[in-house]
Amino acid sequence: MKVKKTILCVDDNDQLLSVRKVILETRGYRVLACNNGRDALAVFKNGGIDLVLSDLAMPELDGVELIDSVKTLAPETPAILFSGKVKIYERETRADIFLPKGMYGPAVLLEHIRQLLVRKRGPKKAALQAALSSEIKTDGRSHPVAS
């Protein structure tokens, strides 16, 4: 059975948080939802998070501060920052992607998530595919593998 990837989804707008959670869960992701950055950071510190999806503008600990803390603890964790108030984010951020709310559909978000998770997984899949290829190279020559 394929292990579900866990996404930490953070937004102070409970309605949008619920919608995003349903979209992600119906695509097979495990979603941990928080409505503020402080709670989200505590959840992240418990471990097991594969990707962080955070709103920019939140009280107490905003999305930029949350993602900065996440990247300090685990630099390899992909992070997506989004905002309904800002369409172009020009400040320095450690987020992998910035998305303005309302400027993309669920398919765009899901594709960005998929790409970031594949990139996080890294060269393991390529190495596995090479190991399972139909030829073995020895002394510079290719030799077919019997199937």
Secondary structure by P-SEA (a helix, b strand, c coil): cbbbbbbbbbbccaaaaaaaaaaaaaabbbbbbbccaaaaaaaaaaccccbbbbbcccccccaaaaaaaaaaacccbbbbbbbccccccccccccccccccccccaaaaaaaaaaaaaaaacaaaaaaaaaaccccccccbbbbbcc
